[in-house]
């Protein structure tokens, strides 16, 4: 199964990377850019018997390694 995992900071948390990118774009003359946000996306293939099994494994991976559940949320899409 093809799996796509999108990880982003929880709502309400400051995103210093996005803020720096937004400021830098403005300094480069892109004055029309605002509300920059960043996300991490993982693409992987999981050899599983069904989409549900692949999604369950991906969820476990997120909880154990790919995310920090204290500050990040994630979304899993199986294809």
Secondary structure, DSSP 4 states (H G I P E B T S, - for coil): -EEEEEEEEPTT---HHHHHHHHHHHHTT-TT-------EEEEEE---SSHHHHHHHHHHHIIIII--TTTEEEEEEE-
